Amino acid sequence: MIVERFDGALDGHYLIIRGFKENQTYRYSYLPPESALDVGDRVRTGDRVGVVGRSGNAASVGCHLHLEIKRNKRLIDPEPLLRAWDRYS
């Protein structure tokens, strides 16, 4: 399920994907305002969820992406997951 929000002071346009099976949330921040996803949409592996942007406080530092993963409501290091995912791309 997708949750989209906007925080002009910090995260800019961001979205949260709730992974119910693994009890994780994936938060993508600083996205541009255009998103093809709507609140409640189902996302599958390989779906494009957004593009790198510079909204919020990223406006002064250039385009980049903030990825935050929480498991059981606790932050986890995303690097091992990113490396594992990269093997499949």
N, C-alpha and C positions, 0 to 999 in steps of 0.2 A: 504494500500500500504506500502511496506517495502522500507526503504532506509538504506543501509549498508555503514559504513564508518570505517576508522581507524585513530586514533590520538595517535601516539606512546608516546607522552609526557604526556598525561593526561588520556583520556577515554579508550585508547586501542581500541579493536574491539568493536564497538557499532552498534546498529540498532535503527531506529526510525520507529514506526508504526503510520501511520496517520489514526485516526478514523474520517472519514468524517461526519458521522451522528451526532456525539456529538461534533464536532469541537475541538477535543483533539489530542494531540500527546503523545506517550508513548516512552520514550527513555530508553534503557537498555545498560549499559556500563560495561566494564571490561570482556567481553565475550571472550572465546577462539576463534581462527580464523575460526574454522570449523562451518559453518552454512548451514543448509539444505535449507534456504530461499534465494531467489534471489530478486534483486531490481524489484519492480512492482508486486511481489506476493501478492495475497489476503490472509489475515489471518482471521480465524474465532475463536470464543470462544472455548477454549479447545485446540487449536493448540499449539504445542511446538515451541517456537520461539528461544530458546537458552538454554545454561546451564551456571551456575556460573563459572567464570574464574578469571584470575589474569593478564590480559594484561594491557598495559599502566602503569600508576603509581601505580597500585595495585600489581605489580610484587613483591614489597618488603614487602607487608603487608598480603599477603595470599588471598585465594579465597573469593570473595564476589561479590555482585551485586549492582549496582547503578540504581535505578528506578526514573525517573523524568517524571512527568505528567504536561502537559501544556493545559490549556483550554483557547481558544481565545488568544493564544500566551502569556498567563500569567501562571507562576508556581502556582500549587495548592498542598496542602498537600495530599499525596497519602494514608495516613493511613486510613481515613474513607472508601475509595474505597477498600483497601486491606481487611479490616475487613468485608465489605459487600460481597466481592468475596469469602472470606474464608467460609462463610455460605453455599455456593453452592458447595464446593469441597468435 
